[in-house]
Amino acid sequence: MIDKTFGEIDYEYGWKGSYAYSIFGKDHAVTLVVPCDEGEEIEPAQREAFVRFEQAKDSLTSAAARAILDHYQDIAEEVRERVGPAAAADVAPVITSVDELARIVSPTEFLVQQSFGSGERIIGLLFDCSWDPSLGLAVKFEDEQVVEVGNQDIVL
């Protein structure tokens, strides 16, 4: 169906579509995910979260990239010790700039999470990452502010 806010979306255990944004110096097309029970309406807070993110997309994705770089620099040494010297260069290389993150982090989903009546505008940017292939990486926004960076459980 064509939704007035999200464009072309299909229902598959929630609404799914496509979303494009630029991060780490590259353009990416990812899966748009709008959780919603079958037969229920998309929450007004989800629509507002999407619209507000879209209005400030460039600055918000820049904030996400900086937050990921800070998070990575906090954990990289521990990851290098865990994987050992043979794998460290691939799994946790020395990264000093946001654009270098493209080597080890790739966007996968744009999640417009439900607020469950709180009215909070919650967006999750989900990524695959070299150092945690099973749990991945996420940046959680609440009301257009980065509030957390960690594995994908923080937004799922």
Secondary structure by P-SEA (a helix, b strand, c coil): cccccccbbbbcccbbbbbbbbcccbbbbbbbbbbbcccccccaaaaaaaaaaaaaaaaaaaaaaaaaaaaaaacaaaaaaaacccccccccccccccccccccccccbbbbccccccccbbbbbbbbbcccccbbbbbbbccccccccccccccc
